[in-house]
Amino acid sequence: SSLSIYPIKNWISEKRALGTPAAGCEGALFRDELEAQHMRDCLRGAYEMHVHTSPDVTARKCSDLELARRFRDAGLAGALIKCHYADTAARAALLNEQFTQLHFAGGVTLNNSVGGLNPEAVATSGKMGGRIVWFPTMDSRSYQEFRKQNGTSGADPSKCIDVLDGRGNLVPEALAVLETAKRCGMLVGTGH
């Protein structure tokens, strides 16, 4: 049988409302060990499609190595490692060498730290085994405007990255990034 994400999230929310952790399931809230085992069975062989680990410029809950150990012990299959400021392809490759039963992938996020909408950063990531390119996140104009509207100070507008022109069309640099990603066989994430 297949499970969709929405029912699992609802199921977890219901368990949190109960407030009773199962024995041996630190941090997880289940009625009993049978429910905890059911969740482990549901997750066995699953891939996490977006996880931030350290090293990073922002504090993270665990390192790449700790994540791999946790995934191995839980029976998960692997993850896509993301960082807003640096390419993660090399980190994923090192994890794949050390944890051969798992599969990790990485890629590059096109924020200012890698030159913004930079096709060379995409090509380099692809050559290093990168499997995904994310359009700008933290440095995108749309994200900074969102932050400003919600009372968080935004970045210097002159440093924000625009993906669209004034008419709502992709800027030439964004088109070049898409062409490079296609040539390198990389997935494309829209960013923020």
BALOBA-1460 file (C-alpha; in Angstrom, 3 decimals):
// residues 192
<rec num="1" residu="s" x="0.000" y="0.000" z="0.000"/>
<rec num="2" residu="s" x="1.165" y="3.534" z="-0.626"/>
<rec num="3" residu="l" x="1.008" y="6.374" z="1.862"/>
<rec num="4" residu="s" x="0.810" y="10.043" z="1.075"/>
<rec num="5" residu="i" x="2.531" y="12.715" z="3.142"/>
<rec num="6" residu="y" x="-0.687" y="14.454" z="4.239"/>
<rec num="7" residu="p" x="-2.194" y="11.499" z="6.161"/>
<rec num="8" residu="i" x="1.160" y="10.770" z="7.833"/>
<rec num="9" residu="k" x="1.407" y="14.395" z="8.999"/>
<rec num="10" residu="n" x="-2.150" y="14.209" z="10.357"/>
<rec num="11" residu="w" x="-1.368" y="10.906" z="12.057"/>
<rec num="12" residu="i" x="1.746" y="12.378" z="13.698"/>
<rec num="13" residu="s" x="-0.231" y="15.453" z="14.819"/>
<rec num="14" residu="e" x="-2.823" y="13.206" z="16.445"/>
<rec num="15" residu="k" x="-0.077" y="11.322" z="18.276"/>
<rec num="16" residu="r" x="1.496" y="14.561" z="19.528"/>
<rec num="17" residu="a" x="-1.870" y="15.586" z="20.933"/>
<rec num="18" residu="l" x="-1.927" y="12.416" z="23.040"/>
<rec num="19" residu="g" x="1.327" y="13.431" z="24.742"/>
<rec num="20" residu="t" x="2.501" y="9.899" z="25.557"/>
<rec num="21" residu="p" x="5.862" y="8.803" z="24.176"/>
<rec num="22" residu="a" x="6.391" y="5.122" z="23.475"/>
<rec num="23" residu="a" x="9.204" y="3.407" z="25.335"/>
<rec num="24" residu="g" x="12.481" y="3.812" z="23.466"/>
<rec num="25" residu="c" x="11.163" y="6.493" z="21.080"/>
<rec num="26" residu="e" x="12.885" y="9.592" z="22.359"/>
<rec num="27" residu="g" x="11.177" y="12.678" z="21.010"/>
<rec num="28" residu="a" x="8.390" y="10.766" z="19.257"/>
<rec num="29" residu="l" x="4.909" y="10.631" z="20.736"/>
<rec num="30" residu="f" x="2.934" y="7.430" z="20.261"/>
<rec num="31" residu="r" x="0.290" y="5.595" z="22.220"/>
<rec num="32" residu="d" x="2.340" y="2.419" z="22.422"/>
<rec num="33" residu="e" x="5.265" y="0.536" z="20.936"/>
<rec num="34" residu="l" x="3.017" y="-0.927" z="18.219"/>
<rec num="35" residu="e" x="2.291" y="2.566" z="16.862"/>
<rec num="36" residu="a" x="5.975" y="3.492" z="17.100"/>
<rec num="37" residu="q" x="6.879" y="0.344" z="15.150"/>
<rec num="38" residu="h" x="4.229" y="1.160" z="12.543"/>
<rec num="39" residu="m" x="5.839" y="4.572" z="11.954"/>
<rec num="40" residu="r" x="9.302" y="2.985" z="11.683"/>
<rec num="41" residu="d" x="7.883" y="0.534" z="9.135"/>
<rec num="42" residu="c" x="6.327" y="3.395" z="7.147"/>
<rec num="43" residu="l" x="9.657" y="5.223" z="7.008"/>
<rec num="44" residu="r" x="11.848" y="2.198" z="6.212"/>
<rec num="45" residu="g" x="13.397" y="2.724" z="2.790"/>
<rec num="46" residu="a" x="12.204" y="6.346" z="2.551"/>
<rec num="47" residu="y" x="14.235" y="9.278" z="1.269"/>
<rec num="48" residu="e" x="14.255" y="12.706" z="2.920"/>
<rec num="49" residu="m" x="14.012" y="15.194" z="0.063"/>
<rec num="50" residu="h" x="15.215" y="18.305" z="1.917"/>
<rec num="51" residu="v" x="17.461" y="18.313" z="4.963"/>
<rec num="52" residu="h" x="19.845" y="20.948" z="6.314"/>
<rec num="53" residu="t" x="22.839" y="19.607" z="8.245"/>
<rec num="54" residu="s" x="26.113" y="21.014" z="9.481"/>
<rec num="55" residu="p" x="28.586" y="22.249" z="8.531"/>
<rec num="56" residu="d" x="26.589" y="25.382" z="7.732"/>
<rec num="57" residu="v" x="26.628" y="29.074" z="8.582"/>
<rec num="58" residu="t" x="23.439" y="28.520" z="10.601"/>
<rec num="59" residu="a" x="23.254" y="26.162" z="13.564"/>
<rec num="60" residu="r" x="21.772" y="22.795" z="12.570"/>
<rec num="61" residu="k" x="20.459" y="19.901" z="14.656"/>
<rec num="62" residu="c" x="23.064" y="17.429" z="13.446"/>
<rec num="63" residu="s" x="26.068" y="16.959" z="11.192"/>
<rec num="64" residu="d" x="26.149" y="15.057" z="7.923"/>
<rec num="65" residu="l" x="27.736" y="12.089" z="9.720"/>
<rec num="66" residu="e" x="25.175" y="12.069" z="12.519"/>
<rec num="67" residu="l" x="22.362" y="12.238" z="9.967"/>
<rec num="68" residu="a" x="23.787" y="9.240" z="8.112"/>
<rec num="69" residu="r" x="24.104" y="7.241" z="11.330"/>
<rec num="70" residu="r" x="20.528" y="8.077" z="12.300"/>
<rec num="71" residu="f" x="19.226" y="7.154" z="8.843"/>
<rec num="72" residu="r" x="21.133" y="3.864" z="8.836"/>
<rec num="73" residu="d" x="19.844" y="2.965" z="12.296"/>
<rec num="74" residu="a" x="16.248" y="3.900" z="11.388"/>
<rec num="75" residu="g" x="16.302" y="2.025" z="8.070"/>
<rec num="76" residu="l" x="15.847" y="5.074" z="5.867"/>
<rec num="77" residu="a" x="17.391" y="4.961" z="2.390"/>
<rec num="78" residu="g" x="19.024" y="8.388" z="2.072"/>
<rec num="79" residu="a" x="18.555" y="12.115" z="1.724"/>
<rec num="80" residu="l" x="19.009" y="15.198" z="-0.390"/>
<rec num="81" residu="i" x="21.300" y="17.542" z="1.563"/>
<rec num="82" residu="k" x="20.710" y="21.263" z="1.141"/>
<rec num="83" residu="c" x="22.670" y="24.333" z="2.168"/>
<rec num="84" residu="h" x="21.663" y="27.893" z="1.299"/>
<rec num="85" residu="y" x="25.261" y="29.068" z="0.949"/>
<rec num="86" residu="a" x="27.486" y="26.229" z="-0.312"/>
<rec num="87" residu="d" x="27.371" y="23.278" z="-2.691"/>
<rec num="88" residu="t" x="26.617" y="19.962" z="-0.989"/>
<rec num="89" residu="a" x="27.598" y="17.548" z="-3.786"/>
<rec num="90" residu="a" x="31.018" y="16.742" z="-2.272"/>
<rec num="91" residu="r" x="29.512" y="16.224" z="1.179"/>
<rec num="92" residu="a" x="26.990" y="13.771" z="-0.278"/>
<rec num="93" residu="a" x="29.752" y="11.904" z="-2.135"/>
<rec num="94" residu="l" x="31.747" y="11.474" z="1.084"/>
<rec num="95" residu="l" x="28.686" y="10.141" z="2.910"/>
<rec num="96" residu="n" x="28.041" y="7.675" z="0.078"/>
<rec num="97" residu="e" x="31.594" y="6.339" z="0.456"/>
<rec num="98" residu="q" x="31.224" y="5.871" z="4.205"/>
<rec num="99" residu="f" x="27.637" y="4.585" z="4.252"/>
<rec num="100" residu="t" x="27.369" y="2.353" z="1.214"/>
<rec num="101" residu="q" x="23.905" y="1.065" z="2.193"/>
<rec num="102" residu="l" x="22.524" y="4.633" z="1.946"/>
<rec num="103" residu="h" x="22.271" y="7.096" z="-0.902"/>
<rec num="104" residu="f" x="22.842" y="10.815" z="-0.437"/>
<rec num="105" residu="a" x="22.659" y="13.536" z="-3.041"/>
<rec num="106" residu="g" x="23.536" y="17.208" z="-2.976"/>
<rec num="107" residu="g" x="23.538" y="20.245" z="-5.160"/>
<rec num="108" residu="v" x="23.875" y="23.997" z="-5.234"/>
<rec num="109" residu="t" x="21.609" y="26.870" z="-4.179"/>
<rec num="110" residu="l" x="22.073" y="29.962" z="-6.325"/>
<rec num="111" residu="n" x="22.448" y="32.622" z="-3.640"/>
<rec num="112" residu="n" x="25.093" y="35.362" z="-3.681"/>
<rec num="113" residu="s" x="27.721" y="33.123" z="-2.051"/>
<rec num="114" residu="v" x="28.006" y="31.140" z="-5.320"/>
<rec num="115" residu="g" x="27.546" y="34.110" z="-7.644"/>
<rec num="116" residu="g" x="23.746" y="34.197" z="-7.817"/>
<rec num="117" residu="l" x="22.240" y="32.979" z="-11.099"/>
<rec num="118" residu="n" x="25.548" y="31.440" z="-12.093"/>
<rec num="119" residu="p" x="25.533" y="28.682" z="-14.757"/>
<rec num="120" residu="e" x="29.187" y="27.902" z="-13.957"/>
<rec num="121" residu="a" x="28.268" y="27.063" z="-10.361"/>
<rec num="122" residu="v" x="25.578" y="24.733" z="-11.720"/>
<rec num="123" residu="a" x="27.973" y="23.054" z="-14.168"/>
<rec num="124" residu="t" x="30.636" y="22.627" z="-11.492"/>
<rec num="125" residu="s" x="28.130" y="21.091" z="-9.095"/>
<rec num="126" residu="g" x="26.964" y="18.732" z="-11.834"/>
<rec num="127" residu="k" x="30.557" y="17.648" z="-12.555"/>
<rec num="128" residu="m" x="31.002" y="16.921" z="-8.842"/>
<rec num="129" residu="g" x="27.908" y="14.726" z="-8.787"/>
<rec num="130" residu="g" x="25.360" y="17.385" z="-7.828"/>
<rec num="131" residu="r" x="21.829" y="16.225" z="-8.602"/>
<rec num="132" residu="i" x="19.839" y="19.429" z="-7.991"/>
<rec num="133" residu="v" x="20.095" y="23.172" z="-8.416"/>
<rec num="134" residu="w" x="17.891" y="25.398" z="-6.291"/>
<rec num="135" residu="f" x="17.075" y="28.890" z="-7.501"/>
<rec num="136" residu="p" x="17.872" y="31.660" z="-4.977"/>
<rec num="137" residu="t" x="16.443" y="31.270" z="-1.508"/>
<rec num="138" residu="m" x="17.749" y="33.610" z="1.187"/>
<rec num="139" residu="d" x="18.990" y="36.205" z="-1.320"/>
<rec num="140" residu="s" x="15.977" y="36.225" z="-3.635"/>
<rec num="141" residu="r" x="14.111" y="39.497" z="-3.886"/>
<rec num="142" residu="s" x="10.792" y="37.724" z="-3.307"/>
<rec num="143" residu="y" x="12.030" y="36.163" z="-0.041"/>
<rec num="144" residu="q" x="13.459" y="39.440" z="1.201"/>
<rec num="145" residu="e" x="10.194" y="41.241" z="0.386"/>
<rec num="146" residu="f" x="8.298" y="38.515" z="2.264"/>
<rec num="147" residu="r" x="10.549" y="39.021" z="5.291"/>
<rec num="148" residu="k" x="10.053" y="42.776" z="5.168"/>
<rec num="149" residu="q" x="6.247" y="42.403" z="4.983"/>
<rec num="150" residu="n" x="6.371" y="40.169" z="8.049"/>
<rec num="151" residu="g" x="8.382" y="42.602" z="10.137"/>
<rec num="152" residu="t" x="11.812" y="41.062" z="9.642"/>
<rec num="153" residu="s" x="14.402" y="43.408" z="8.281"/>
<rec num="154" residu="g" x="15.247" y="42.604" z="4.698"/>
<rec num="155" residu="a" x="18.609" y="42.546" z="2.987"/>
<rec num="156" residu="d" x="20.135" y="45.394" z="1.059"/>
<rec num="157" residu="p" x="17.876" y="45.607" z="-2.042"/>
<rec num="158" residu="s" x="20.905" y="46.090" z="-4.274"/>
<rec num="159" residu="k" x="22.095" y="42.581" z="-3.284"/>
<rec num="160" residu="c" x="18.780" y="40.799" z="-3.907"/>
<rec num="161" residu="i" x="18.614" y="38.362" z="-6.824"/>
<rec num="162" residu="d" x="15.817" y="38.755" z="-9.360"/>
<rec num="163" residu="v" x="14.734" y="35.699" z="-11.325"/>
<rec num="164" residu="l" x="12.020" y="37.558" z="-13.219"/>
<rec num="165" residu="d" x="12.165" y="40.824" z="-15.135"/>
<rec num="166" residu="g" x="9.652" y="43.643" z="-14.754"/>
<rec num="167" residu="r" x="7.206" y="41.889" z="-17.114"/>
<rec num="168" residu="g" x="7.299" y="38.597" z="-15.213"/>
<rec num="169" residu="n" x="9.581" y="36.755" z="-17.648"/>
<rec num="170" residu="l" x="12.662" y="34.807" z="-16.646"/>
<rec num="171" residu="v" x="15.823" y="36.890" z="-16.839"/>
<rec num="172" residu="p" x="18.480" y="35.644" z="-19.323"/>
<rec num="173" residu="e" x="20.696" y="34.368" z="-16.468"/>
<rec num="174" residu="a" x="17.841" y="32.190" z="-15.194"/>
<rec num="175" residu="l" x="17.351" y="30.719" z="-18.670"/>
<rec num="176" residu="a" x="21.090" y="29.952" z="-18.836"/>
<rec num="177" residu="v" x="20.859" y="28.194" z="-15.460"/>
<rec num="178" residu="l" x="17.945" y="26.068" z="-16.719"/>
<rec num="179" residu="e" x="19.841" y="25.118" z="-19.884"/>
<rec num="180" residu="t" x="22.898" y="24.143" z="-17.831"/>
<rec num="181" residu="a" x="20.819" y="22.097" z="-15.395"/>
<rec num="182" residu="k" x="19.202" y="20.282" z="-18.320"/>
<rec num="183" residu="r" x="22.577" y="19.579" z="-19.926"/>
<rec num="184" residu="c" x="23.914" y="18.240" z="-16.607"/>
<rec num="185" residu="g" x="20.814" y="16.134" z="-15.912"/>
<rec num="186" residu="m" x="20.041" y="18.011" z="-12.695"/>
<rec num="187" residu="l" x="16.701" y="18.572" z="-10.991"/>
<rec num="188" residu="v" x="15.608" y="22.196" z="-10.545"/>
<rec num="189" residu="g" x="14.116" y="23.563" z="-7.326"/>
<rec num="190" residu="t" x="12.347" y="26.912" z="-7.493"/>
<rec num="191" residu="g" x="13.853" y="28.376" z="-4.317"/>
<rec num="192" residu="h" x="12.042" y="30.984" z="-2.238"/>
